[in-house]
Amino acid sequence: MFSVNPFAVLSGSIPPAAMQTFVVLMAVLVAAGTLFDIVHKGSAKYFFANWRKSKGARDVNAVPIAIQTLAVDVLASGEFCSAKRRIAHLLTMYGFVFYVVATVVMVFSASASALWPQLWWLGGLMVCAGGYWFWFFIRADVAAEGNSPFRVMPADLFILSLLASVTLGLIWAWAGGGSGVLFYLYILSTTVLFAGVPWSKFAHMFFKPAAAFEKRVAEANGTHQNLPTLTRDDPAQRERHSMELLRDAPMDMGLGIKREPPRHY
């Protein structure tokens, strides 16, 4: 089962050209949806405005900063402080990459080696492990606020459509493939996943690395986006605080609200 290409089995009832056209269409929807999201939300405008602000600062070498951004912020998801949140994110991210790449290879090459179906299954199971772990146990409105894990919000479109697509795909392949009801549910959920880019968090995977890179450049060249420094030795920095009580307070005042998990519901 784990070495069988389910799309090769499907080619007995649906022409391979139709499957390949569907994959290309999904890629076009992702590209168009991402561009629409960037323009609509002004992400690109905000990024380039901040980039222009930093040109007057000292020169920095962007190559090591780009490498650090790729290694820490992208490949290792360094933005997450919680180890559980980071592990769940990495499982979902790398699983999705394996799953999508293997899908493309198997759709465009029915004679692909048995390695690709195995990678497809591995990626799908990783997505399910990370995604369901996040949905039922890690997300803030469940773990910290005590809401039901079955409470659905519009912002949940990406994670729910992703889990639905991958889960139905795995069940469809486990059931032997073919063009039955499971297959069309799989296609429907996949279409929602890729066509819903403008209304979901899908596009974050593309412009968040750019934002992380811009942040590191701002820190390296001294602009820091006009944020206060990590010291109150400068009188001008002390005066920035609206509360007089905090102007002479030490920077490190203990764990505060991080002393224990916020589970007082």
ROBABA-490860 format. One record per residue: residue number from 1; residue in one letter; y, z, x of N, C-alpha, C in turn. Coordinates in Angstrom, 2 decimals. Example, Ala and Ser with C-alpha at 12.3 -4.5 7.8 and 13.67 -1.06 7.14 Angstrom:
% ROBABA-490860
R    nr   rest       nyy       nzz       nxx      cayy      cazz      caxx       cyy       czz       cxx
R     1      A     -5.69      7.80     13.19     -4.50      7.80     12.30     -3.30      7.80     13.20
R     2      S     -2.25      7.08     12.85     -1.06      7.14     13.67      0.03      7.87     12.90
***
This chain:
% ROBABA-490860
R    nr   rest       nyy       nzz       nxx      cayy      cazz      caxx       cyy       czz       cxx
R     1      M     -1.21      0.00      0.83      0.00      0.00      0.00      1.27      0.00      0.87
R     2      F      1.31      0.83      1.92      2.50      0.94      2.75      2.68     -0.25      3.69
R     3      S      1.68     -1.11      3.78      1.76     -2.28      4.66      1.89     -3.58      3.88
R     4      V      2.02     -3.50      2.55      2.11     -4.68      1.70      3.58     -4.97      1.38
R     5      N      3.98     -6.21      1.53      5.33     -6.64      1.19      5.41     -6.82     -0.33
R     6      P      6.07     -5.92     -1.06      6.11     -6.04     -2.53      6.85     -7.28     -3.00
R     7      F      7.76     -7.80     -2.19      8.51     -8.98     -2.59      7.67    -10.25     -2.41
R     8      A      6.70    -10.20     -1.50      5.76    -11.32     -1.38      4.86    -11.39     -2.60
R     9      V      4.45    -10.22     -3.10      3.66    -10.17     -4.34      4.49    -10.69     -5.50
R    10      L      5.76    -10.35     -5.52      6.65    -10.77     -6.61      6.87    -12.28     -6.62
R    11      S      6.76    -12.93     -5.45      7.00    -14.37     -5.37      6.02    -15.19     -6.21
R    12      G      4.94    -14.55     -6.67      4.01    -15.25     -7.54      4.58    -15.50     -8.91
R    13      S      5.59    -14.73     -9.33      6.19    -14.90    -10.66      7.67    -15.23    -10.61
R    14      I      8.35    -14.89     -9.52      9.77    -15.19     -9.36      9.96    -15.96     -8.06
R    15      P     10.62    -17.13     -8.09     10.79    -17.93     -6.88     11.51    -17.15     -5.77
R    16      P     11.08    -17.28     -4.52     11.78    -16.60     -3.43     13.26    -16.95     -3.35
R    17      A     13.62    -18.17     -3.71     15.04    -18.56     -3.68     15.87    -17.71     -4.63
R    18      A     15.29    -17.33     -5.79     16.01    -16.49     -6.74     16.24    -15.10     -6.15
R    19      M     15.23    -14.54     -5.49     15.38    -13.23     -4.86     16.42    -13.27     -3.74
R    20      Q     16.40    -14.33     -2.95     17.35    -14.46     -1.86     18.78    -14.62     -2.38
R    21      T     18.93    -15.36     -3.47     20.25    -15.51     -4.08     20.77    -14.17     -4.58
R    22      F     19.89    -13.37     -5.14     20.29    -12.04     -5.62     20.77    -11.17     -4.47
R    23      V     20.07    -11.19     -3.35     20.47    -10.39     -2.19     21.84    -10.83     -1.68
R    24      V     22.06    -12.14     -1.59     23.36    -12.66     -1.13     24.46    -12.25     -2.11
R    25      L     24.16    -12.31     -3.40     25.15    -11.92     -4.41     25.51    -10.45     -4.28
R    26      M     24.54     -9.59     -4.00     24.83     -8.17     -3.82     25.73     -7.94     -2.60
R    27      A     25.49     -8.71     -1.52     26.34     -8.59     -0.33     27.76     -9.02     -0.64
R    28      V     27.91    -10.08     -1.44     29.24    -10.54     -1.82     29.95     -9.49     -2.68
R    29      L     29.21     -8.87     -3.58     29.79     -7.82     -4.43     30.27     -6.63     -3.60
R    30      V     29.51     -6.27     -2.58     29.92     -5.16     -1.71     31.20     -5.51     -0.96
R    31      A     31.25     -6.72     -0.40     32.44     -7.14      0.35     33.66     -7.21     -0.55
R    32      A     33.51     -7.83     -1.72     34.64     -7.96     -2.64     35.06     -6.59     -3.18
R    33      G     34.09     -5.76     -3.52     34.42     -4.43     -4.03     35.11     -3.56     -3.01
R    34      T     34.69     -3.67     -1.75     35.33     -2.88     -0.68     36.77     -3.32     -0.47
R    35      L     37.01     -4.63     -0.45     38.37     -5.13     -0.29     39.25     -4.70     -1.45
R    36      F     38.71     -4.79     -2.66     39.47     -4.35     -3.83     39.80     -2.86     -3.74
R    37      D     38.82     -2.06     -3.32     39.02     -0.61     -3.21     40.09     -0.29     -2.18
R    38      I     40.07     -0.98     -1.06     41.05     -0.73      0.00     42.45     -1.10     -0.45
R    39      V     42.57     -2.23     -1.13     43.89     -2.68     -1.60     44.38     -1.79     -2.74
R    40      H     43.50     -1.50     -3.67     43.88     -0.72     -4.86     44.32      0.70     -4.49
R    41      K     43.58      1.34     -3.59     43.89      2.72     -3.21     44.89      2.81     -2.06
R    42      G     45.23      1.67     -1.46     46.20      1.68     -0.37     45.68      2.25      0.92
R    43      S     44.35      2.25      1.11     43.77      2.84      2.31     44.22      2.09      3.57
R    44      A     44.20      0.77      3.51     44.60     -0.02      4.67     46.08      0.17      4.98
R    45      K     46.91      0.21      3.94     48.35      0.40      4.13     48.63      1.75      4.78
R    46      Y     47.93      2.80      4.33     48.10      4.13      4.90     47.64      4.15      6.36
R    47      F     46.50      3.49      6.63     45.97      3.49      7.99     46.93      2.81      8.96
R    48      F     47.41      1.62      8.61     48.29      0.88      9.51     49.65      1.53      9.64
R    49      A     50.10      2.23      8.59     51.37      2.95      8.69     51.25      4.08      9.71
R    50      N     50.15      4.83      9.66     49.94      5.89     10.65     49.75      5.33     12.04
R    51      W     49.09      4.16     12.13     48.87      3.54     13.43     50.20      3.14     14.07
R    52      R     51.13      2.61     13.26     52.43      2.21     13.80     53.23      3.43     14.24
R    53      K     53.07      4.56     13.56     53.81      5.76     13.94     53.42      6.25     15.33
R    54      S     52.20      5.99     15.75     51.72      6.51     17.02     52.04      5.60     18.20
R    55      K     52.68      4.46     17.95     52.94      3.53     19.05     53.98      4.05     20.03
R    56      G     54.86      4.92     19.56     55.89      5.42     20.45     55.44      6.55     21.35
R    57      A     54.25      7.06     21.15     53.73      8.17     21.96     53.14      7.64     23.26
R    58      R     52.56      8.55     24.03     52.01      8.16     25.32     50.81      7.24     25.14
R    59      D     50.57      6.37     26.12     49.47      5.42     26.05     48.14      6.13     26.26
R    60      V     47.14      5.67     25.53     45.79      6.22     25.67     44.81      5.06     25.76
R    61      N     43.66      5.33     26.37     42.59      4.35     26.46     41.76      4.43     25.18
R    62      A     41.79      3.39     24.37     41.12      3.41     23.08     39.61      3.26     23.18
R    63      V     39.11      2.73     24.30     37.66      2.47     24.41     36.84      3.75     24.36
R    64      P     37.11      4.76     25.21     36.32      6.00     25.11     36.50      6.70     23.78
R    65      I     37.68      6.57     23.16     37.90      7.19     21.84     37.03      6.50     20.80
R    66      A     36.93      5.17     20.89     36.08      4.43     19.96     34.61      4.80     20.14
R    67      I     34.19      4.96     21.39     32.80      5.36     21.66     32.53      6.76     21.11
R    68      Q     33.47      7.67     21.31     33.31      9.03     20.80     33.27      9.04     19.27
R    69      T     34.12      8.23     18.65     34.12      8.14     17.19     32.78      7.62     16.69
R    70      L     32.25      6.60     17.36     30.97      6.03     16.94     29.84      7.05     17.11
R    71      A     29.84      7.75     18.26     28.74      8.68     18.55     28.80      9.95     17.71
R    72      V     30.00     10.49     17.51     30.13     11.78     16.84     30.35     11.63     15.34
R    73      D     31.35     10.84     14.96     31.74     10.77     13.55     30.84      9.85     12.73
R    74      V     30.33      8.78     13.35     29.53      7.81     12.60     28.04      8.12     12.73
R    75      L     27.52      8.08     13.95     26.07      8.21     14.15     25.57      9.63     13.91
R    76      A     26.40     10.63     14.19     25.96     12.03     14.05     26.61     12.76     12.88
R    77      S     27.50     12.08     12.13     28.18     12.70     10.97     28.83     14.02     11.36
R    78      G     29.59     14.00     12.45     30.19     15.22     12.98     31.24     15.85     12.08
R    79      E     31.66     15.17     11.02     32.70     15.72     10.14     32.19     16.90      9.31
R    80      F     30.85     17.01      9.16     30.29     18.07      8.31     30.07     19.33      9.13
R    81      C     30.60     20.44      8.65     30.41     21.72      9.32     29.06     22.34      8.95
R    82      S     28.61     22.11      7.73     27.35     22.68      7.27     26.17     21.89      7.82
R    83      A     25.22     22.59      8.45     24.05     21.91      9.01     23.22     21.27      7.91
R    84      K     23.06     21.95      6.78     22.28     21.38      5.67     22.94     20.11      5.14
R    85      R     24.26     20.16      4.98     24.98     18.99      4.47     24.86     17.82      5.43
R    86      R     24.94     18.12      6.73     24.84     17.05      7.72     23.45     16.44      7.73
R    87      I     22.41     17.26      7.68     21.04     16.75      7.69     20.78     15.89      6.46
R    88      A     21.22     16.36      5.30     21.03     15.59      4.08     21.76     14.25      4.16
R    89      H     22.96     14.28      4.72     23.73     13.04      4.86     23.05     12.08      5.83
R    90      L     22.56     12.59      6.95     21.91     11.73      7.94     20.62     11.14      7.39
R    91      L     19.85     11.94      6.66     18.64     11.41      6.03     18.97     10.26      5.08
R    92      T     19.99     10.48      4.26     20.37      9.45      3.29     20.94      8.22      3.99
R    93      M     21.79      8.43      4.99     22.45      7.31      5.66     21.45      6.43      6.42
R    94      Y     20.67      7.05      7.29     19.71      6.26      8.08     18.60      5.70      7.19
R    95      G     18.20      6.46      6.18     17.21      5.94      5.25     17.71      4.71      4.52
R    96      F     18.97      4.73      4.11     19.55      3.58      3.41     19.63      2.37      4.34
R    97      V     19.99      2.59      5.59     20.05      1.48      6.55     18.66      0.87      6.74
R    98      F     17.66      1.71      6.97     16.28      1.20      7.12     15.84      0.44      5.87
R    99      Y     16.13      1.01      4.73     15.71      0.45      3.45     16.34     -0.92      3.21
R   100      V     17.65     -1.03      3.43     18.35     -2.29      3.18     17.93     -3.37      4.17
R   101      V     17.86     -3.03      5.46     17.47     -4.01      6.47     16.06     -4.52      6.21
R   102      A     15.14     -3.61      5.91     13.76     -4.01      5.63     13.69     -4.87      4.37
R   103      T     14.49     -4.54      3.36     14.51     -5.35      2.13     14.94     -6.78      2.43
R   104      V     16.01     -6.93      3.19     16.52     -8.27      3.53     15.46     -9.06      4.30
R   105      V     14.82     -8.43      5.28     13.81     -9.12      6.08     12.64     -9.56      5.21
R   106      M     12.15     -8.68      4.34     10.99     -9.00      3.52     11.30    -10.05      2.45
R   107      V     12.54    -10.05      1.94     12.91    -11.05      0.94     13.04    -12.43      1.56
R   108      F     13.61    -12.51      2.75     13.83    -13.81      3.38     12.65    -14.27      4.23
R   109      S     11.67    -13.39      4.45     10.49    -13.76      5.23      9.25    -13.12      4.61
R   110      A      8.57    -13.88      3.75      7.40    -13.35      3.08      6.27    -13.03      4.05
R   111      S      6.30    -13.66      5.24      5.25    -13.43      6.24      5.65    -12.39      7.28
R   112      A      6.64    -11.56      6.95      7.08    -10.52      7.89      5.93     -9.58      8.21
R   113      S      5.96     -9.01      9.42      4.89     -8.13      9.86      4.81     -6.88      9.00
R   114      A      3.68     -6.18      9.11      3.45     -4.97      8.32      4.43     -3.85      8.68
R   115      L      5.12     -4.00      9.81      6.09     -2.98     10.21      7.22     -2.86      9.19
R   116      W      7.63     -3.98      8.61      8.79     -3.95      7.71      8.51     -3.23      6.39
R   117      P      7.37     -3.46      5.74      7.08     -2.63      4.55      7.01     -1.14      4.88
R   118      Q      6.47     -0.80      6.04      6.39      0.61      6.43      7.80      1.19      6.64
R   119      L      8.67      0.39      7.26     10.05      0.83      7.45     10.76      0.94      6.10
R   120      W     10.45      0.05      5.18     11.03      0.07      3.84     10.63      1.36      3.11
R   121      W      9.38      1.71      3.17      8.90      2.95      2.55      9.52      4.17      3.22
R   122      L      9.57      4.17      4.55     10.15      5.30      5.28     11.61      5.48      4.90
R   123      G     12.36      4.38      4.89     13.77      4.47      4.53     13.97      4.96      3.11
R   124      G     13.17      4.44      2.17     13.29      4.88      0.79     12.99      6.36      0.61
R   125      L     11.95      6.83      1.28     11.61      8.25      1.18     12.67      9.14      1.82
R   126      M     13.29      8.66      2.91     14.38      9.42      3.53     15.57      9.51      2.59
R   127      V     15.90      8.41      1.91     17.00      8.43      0.94     16.71      9.43     -0.17
R   128      C     15.48      9.42     -0.68     15.12     10.35     -1.75     15.18     11.80     -1.27
R   129      A     14.69     12.06     -0.06     14.71     13.42      0.47     16.13     13.93      0.62
R   130      G     16.98     13.16      1.29     18.36     13.58      1.49     19.17     13.59      0.21
R   131      G     18.97     12.57     -0.63     19.75     12.45     -1.85     19.44     13.51     -2.88
R   132      Y     18.15     13.74     -3.14     17.79     14.76     -4.12     18.08     16.16     -3.60
R   133      W     17.94     16.40     -2.33     18.30     17.69     -1.74     19.78     17.98     -1.97
R   134      F     20.60     16.96     -1.70     22.04     17.11     -1.92     22.35     17.32     -3.39
R   135      W     21.74     16.53     -4.27     22.09     16.57     -5.69     21.73     17.90     -6.35
R   136      F     20.57     18.44     -6.02     20.10     19.63     -6.72     20.48     20.94     -6.03
R   137      F     20.77     20.90     -4.72     20.93     22.18     -4.02     22.19     22.30     -3.16
R   138      I     22.82     21.22     -2.74     23.88     21.31     -1.74     25.26     21.06     -2.31
R   139      R     25.41     20.13     -3.23     26.75     19.76     -3.68     27.50     20.97     -4.23
R   140      A     28.80     20.97     -4.04     29.62     22.16     -4.25     29.57     22.68     -5.68
R   141      D     29.61     21.79     -6.69     29.66     22.28     -8.06     28.34     22.89     -8.51
R   142      V     27.28     22.72     -7.73     26.00     23.36     -8.03     25.82     24.61     -7.17
R   143      A     25.96     24.46     -5.83     25.71     25.57     -4.92     26.80     26.64     -4.98
R   144      A     28.07     26.23     -5.13     29.16     27.19     -5.06     29.72     27.57     -6.43
R   145      E     29.68     26.67     -7.39     30.31     26.92     -8.68     29.33     27.25     -9.79
R   146      G     28.04     27.11     -9.50     27.04     27.50    -10.48     26.86     26.55    -11.64
R   147      N     27.37     25.32    -11.55     27.18     24.35    -12.62     25.76     23.80    -12.60
R   148      S     25.35     23.26    -13.71     24.01     22.68    -13.81     23.91     21.44    -12.93
R   149      P     22.78     21.23    -12.25     22.62     20.02    -11.45     22.56     18.75    -12.31
R   150      F     22.43     18.92    -13.61     22.37     17.77    -14.51     23.75     17.43    -15.09
R   151      R     24.77     18.14    -14.64     26.15     17.82    -15.03     26.61     16.60    -14.26
R   152      V     26.98     15.56    -14.96     27.32     14.27    -14.33     28.80     13.99    -14.51
R   153      M     29.45     13.55    -13.41     30.85     13.19    -13.42     30.98     11.73    -12.97
R   154      P     32.10     11.07    -13.28     32.29      9.68    -12.83     32.16      9.51    -11.33
R   155      A     32.54     10.54    -10.56     32.45     10.45     -9.10     31.02     10.41     -8.59
R   156      D     30.05     10.70     -9.47     28.64     10.72     -9.08     27.99      9.34     -9.18
R   157      L     28.77      8.31     -9.49     28.20      6.98     -9.69     27.41      6.50     -8.49
R   158      F     27.95      6.70     -7.28     27.29      6.17     -6.09     25.94      6.85     -5.85
R   159      I     25.94      8.18     -5.78     24.70      8.88     -5.44     23.65      8.69     -6.53
R   160      L     24.05      8.66     -7.79     23.08      8.49     -8.87     22.51      7.07     -8.90
R   161      S     23.36      6.07     -8.73     22.87      4.69     -8.73     22.02      4.44     -7.49
R   162      L     22.37      5.06     -6.36     21.56      4.92     -5.15     20.17      5.52     -5.35
R   163      L     20.13      6.74     -5.87     18.83      7.39     -6.10     18.01      6.64     -7.14
R   164      A     18.67      6.15     -8.19     17.95      5.40     -9.22     17.37      4.12     -8.64
R   165      S     18.16      3.39     -7.85     17.70      2.14     -7.28     16.51      2.35     -6.34
R   166      V     16.64      3.29     -5.42     15.58      3.51     -4.44     14.34      4.10     -5.10
R   167      T     14.51      5.05     -5.99     13.37      5.68     -6.65     12.60      4.66     -7.49
R   168      L     13.30      3.87     -8.27     12.64      2.85     -9.08     11.98      1.79     -8.21
R   169      G     12.61      1.47     -7.08     12.01      0.51     -6.16     10.69      1.01     -5.59
R   170      L     10.66      2.27     -5.20      9.43      2.84     -4.66      8.34      2.93     -5.73
R   171      I      8.72      3.35     -6.93      7.73      3.43     -8.01      7.20      2.04     -8.36
R   172      W      8.10      1.06     -8.39      7.70     -0.32     -8.66      6.71     -0.82     -7.62
R   173      A      6.99     -0.58     -6.34      6.08     -1.03     -5.28      4.76     -0.26     -5.34
R   174      W      4.83      1.03     -5.63      3.61      1.85     -5.71      2.72      1.38     -6.86
R   175      A      3.34      0.88     -7.94      2.58      0.40     -9.10      2.00     -1.00     -8.89
R   176      G      2.26     -1.59     -7.73      1.68     -2.89     -7.44      2.64     -4.05     -7.45
R   177      G      3.93     -3.79     -7.70      4.91     -4.87     -7.72      4.85     -5.66     -9.03
R   178      G      5.18     -6.93     -8.95      5.17     -7.75    -10.14      6.52     -7.73    -10.85
R   179      S      6.60     -8.46    -11.97      7.86     -8.62    -12.69      7.84     -7.91    -14.04
R   180      G      7.33     -6.70    -14.08      7.28     -5.94    -15.32      8.56     -5.17    -15.58
R   181      V      8.47     -4.18    -16.46      9.62     -3.38    -16.86     10.21     -2.62    -15.66
R   182      L      9.37     -2.07    -14.80      9.85     -1.33    -13.64     10.71     -2.21    -12.74
R   183      F     10.31     -3.46    -12.59     11.07     -4.37    -11.72     12.47     -4.60    -12.29
R   184      Y     12.58     -4.82    -13.59     13.89     -5.11    -14.16     14.77     -3.85    -14.20
R   185      L     14.17     -2.69    -14.33     14.95     -1.46    -14.19     15.44     -1.29    -12.76
R   186      Y     14.60     -1.66    -11.81     14.97     -1.64    -10.39     16.15     -2.57    -10.13
R   187      I     16.09     -3.77    -10.68     17.17     -4.74    -10.51     18.45     -4.25    -11.17
R   188      L     18.33     -3.65    -12.36     19.51     -3.16    -13.06     20.21     -2.06    -12.27
R   189      S     19.45     -1.08    -11.79     20.06      0.02    -11.04     20.64     -0.46     -9.71
R   190      T     20.00     -1.45     -9.09     20.53     -2.01     -7.84     21.84     -2.75     -8.08
R   191      T     21.90     -3.46     -9.19     23.14     -4.15     -9.54     24.28     -3.17     -9.78
R   192      V     23.99     -2.07    -10.47     25.01     -1.04    -10.70     25.49     -0.45     -9.38
R   193      L     24.55     -0.24     -8.45     24.90      0.33     -7.15     25.88     -0.54     -6.40
R   194      F     25.60     -1.83     -6.31     26.42     -2.72     -5.49     27.62     -3.28     -6.24
R   195      A     27.52     -3.44     -7.56     28.65     -3.94     -8.33     29.66     -2.83     -8.63
R   196      G     29.23     -1.57     -8.51     30.12     -0.45     -8.81     30.91      0.06     -7.63
R   197      V     30.99     -0.72     -6.56     31.70     -0.29     -5.35     33.14      0.14     -5.64
R   198      P     33.92     -0.61     -6.44     35.32     -0.19     -6.67     35.45      1.14     -7.39
R   199      W     34.40      1.60     -8.05     34.49      2.84     -8.84     33.63      3.96     -8.25
R   200      S     33.07      3.75     -7.07     32.21      4.75     -6.46     32.69      5.04     -5.04
R   201      K     31.91      5.84     -4.33     32.24      6.19     -2.95     31.54      5.30     -1.94
R   202      F     31.00      4.18     -2.39     30.27      3.28     -1.51     31.15      2.79     -0.36
R   203      A     32.40      2.43     -0.67     33.29      1.86      0.33     33.66      2.84      1.43
R   204      H     33.42      4.14      1.21     33.77      5.14      2.23     33.07      4.86      3.56
R   205      M     31.85      4.34      3.50     31.10      4.11      4.73     31.74      3.07      5.62
R   206      F     32.69      2.29      5.07     33.35      1.26      5.86     34.70      1.71      6.42
R   207      F     35.52      2.39      5.59     36.85      2.74      6.10     36.96      4.15      6.65
R   208      K     35.96      5.00      6.42     36.01      6.34      7.01     35.91      6.31      8.53
R   209      P     35.08      5.44      9.14     35.09      5.36     10.62     36.46      4.95     11.16
R   210      A     37.16      4.05     10.46     38.50      3.65     10.90     39.47      4.83     10.82
R   211      A     39.35      5.62      9.76     40.22      6.79      9.62     39.90      7.83     10.70
R   212      A     38.62      8.01     11.02     38.24      8.97     12.07     38.76      8.51     13.43
R   213      F     38.70      7.21     13.69     39.21      6.67     14.95     40.72      6.87     15.05
R   214      E     41.44      6.59     13.97     42.89      6.76     13.97     43.27      8.22     14.20
R   215      K     42.50      9.14     13.62     42.76     10.57     13.80     42.58     10.98     15.25
R   216      R     41.53     10.49     15.89     41.29     10.83     17.30     42.37     10.24     18.20
R   217      V     42.83      9.04     17.88     43.92      8.44     18.66     45.19      9.26     18.51
R   218      A     45.49      9.70     17.29     46.68     10.51     17.05     46.62     11.83     17.82
R   219      E     45.43     12.40     17.91     45.28     13.65     18.66     45.42     13.40     20.16
R   220      A     44.94     12.23     20.62     44.98     11.94     22.05     46.38     11.59     22.53
R   221      N     47.15     10.89     21.71     48.48     10.47     22.17     49.58     11.45     21.81
R   222      G     49.23     12.54     21.13     50.21     13.60     20.90     50.93     13.55     19.58
R   223      T     50.71     12.54     18.75     51.45     12.48     17.49     50.91     13.47     16.47
R   224      H     49.60     13.58     16.36     48.95     14.55     15.45     49.44     14.42     14.01
R   225      Q     49.98     13.28     13.66     50.44     13.05     12.29     51.43     14.12     11.84
R   226      N     52.22     14.62     12.77     53.26     15.63     12.48     52.70     16.93     11.92
R   227      L     51.46     17.24     12.23     50.88     18.50     11.77     51.25     19.63     12.73
R   228      P     51.26     20.88     12.27     51.55     22.01     13.17     50.50     22.12     14.26
R   229      T     50.91     22.61     15.40     49.98     22.79     16.51     49.13     24.04     16.28
R   230      L     48.18     24.27     17.16     47.28     25.41     17.02     47.83     26.66     17.68
R   231      T     49.11     26.72     17.90     49.72     27.91     18.49     51.05     28.17     17.81
R   232      R     51.45     29.44     17.78     52.74     29.79     17.21     53.71     30.24     18.30
R   233      D     53.47     29.84     19.53     54.38     30.18     20.62     55.71     29.47     20.47
R   234      D     55.69     28.29     19.85     56.91     27.51     19.67     57.68     28.06     18.46
R   235      P     58.92     28.50     18.64     59.69     29.03     17.49     59.79     28.04     16.34
R   236      A     59.88     26.74     16.67     59.98     25.73     15.61     58.71     25.69     14.76
R   237      Q     57.57     25.94     15.41     56.32     25.96     14.67     56.24     27.19     13.77
R   238      R     56.75     28.32     14.25     56.73     29.54     13.43     57.56     29.37     12.17
R   239      E     58.68     28.68     12.29     59.57     28.51     11.15     59.01     27.57     10.10
R   240      R     57.96     26.83     10.44     57.37     25.89      9.47     56.62     26.62      8.37
R   241      H     56.21     27.85      8.61     55.42     28.58      7.63     56.33     29.10      6.51
R   242      S     55.91     28.86      5.28     56.71     29.28      4.13     56.65     30.79      3.92
R   243      M     55.56     31.42      4.37     55.42     32.86      4.19     55.88     33.58      5.47
R   244      E     56.90     34.41      5.31     57.43     35.12      6.48     56.38     36.01      7.11
R   245      L     55.46     36.53      6.30     54.42     37.41      6.79     53.52     36.72      7.83
R   246      L     53.34     35.42      7.69     52.43     34.69      8.57     53.10     34.12      9.82
R   247      R     54.39     34.24      9.93     55.08     33.60     11.05     54.73     34.24     12.38
R   248      D     54.46     35.53     12.38     54.10     36.21     13.62     52.63     36.62     13.64
R   249      A     51.86     36.14     12.67     50.44     36.49     12.61     49.66     35.70     13.65
R   250      P     48.55     36.26     14.14     47.73     35.51     15.11     47.07     34.32     14.44
R   251      M     46.75     33.30     15.24     46.08     32.12     14.70     44.70     32.47     14.17
R   252      D     43.96     33.31     14.89     42.61     33.68     14.50     42.66     34.99     13.73
R   253      M     42.53     34.92     12.42     42.58     36.12     11.59     41.23     36.41     10.94
R   254      G     40.15     35.96     11.60     38.81     36.24     11.10     38.26     35.11     10.25
R   255      L     37.09     35.34      9.70     36.41     34.30      8.92     37.05     34.07      7.56
R   256      G     37.65     35.10      6.98     38.28     34.92      5.68     37.26     34.55      4.62
R   257      I     37.56     33.47      3.88     36.67     33.07      2.79     35.35     32.49      3.30
R   258      K     35.28     32.21      4.61     34.04     31.71      5.18     33.08     32.83      5.59
R   259      R     33.46     34.07      5.30     32.63     35.21      5.72     31.27     35.16      5.03
R   260      E     31.20     34.64      3.81     29.94     34.52      3.09     30.01     33.32      2.17
R   261      P     28.87     32.78      1.76     28.87     31.62      0.86     29.59     31.94     -0.44
R   262      P     30.38     31.00     -0.97     31.13     31.24     -2.22     30.22     31.14     -3.43
R   263      R     29.46     32.19     -3.70     28.53     32.18     -4.83     28.75     33.41     -5.70
R   264      H     29.95     33.54     -6.21     30.32     34.71     -7.04     30.46     34.34     -8.51
R   265      Y     29.82     33.25     -8.92     29.91     32.84    -10.32     29.01     33.75    -11.17
***
